[in-house]
């Protein structure tokens, strides 16, 4: 009697999307966000250089003023202002694309985990602009999206999110203090102190942007992995 051929095990069917749900890959927006965050880092490092130049000129002014030093101070002020404009432009562009990416990631996360979000969807955008609550609402939104996107059975690690947000908030508060100090400065030593404080703020902002890149890359990677389990999801690079 012939031995029957073994039947290969069938893989479990992929789960269908819930009724009315829609999944789209955040990969394209995530890549654009990472590129722009890289420009933010470059702009912050440029600002750090300008801050140090401003502090150096202020220190030299304490020893006396001559025509050469006045010309140097003018060039330094131009560089300082250019750094501020560069930071502003890159920040606005990055914020627009980042919020588009985060919105898409949040929509996906609501499918992965419908009941794991403490903030309503509108706070994904509004949380960044409402005073006071913008110091913790965005972190809460990102943490919930992150947790919902972790592959089933994997350990939830939120160190990157917490480190990014901590540096961002500290840099923001130090930057506000430095701006007020700079606006109120009248003497070379006061200008130098303000420039050095601004240097600390810009360095913190650069570090926060680097950690934001890590968060965006990892969260996008987790969602791409989760999307692979849904046959009706948009293509990986959609």
Secondary structure as UniProt FT lines:
FT   TURN            19..20
FT   HELIX           27..61
FT   TURN            62..63
FT   HELIX           67..112
FT   TURN            114..115
FT   TURN            121..122
FT   HELIX           123..126
FT   TURN            127..129
FT   TURN            131..132
FT   HELIX           133..135
FT   HELIX           137..149
FT   TURN            152..153
FT   HELIX           159..184
FT   HELIX           188..227
FT   TURN            228..229
FT   TURN            231..232
FT   TURN            236..237
//
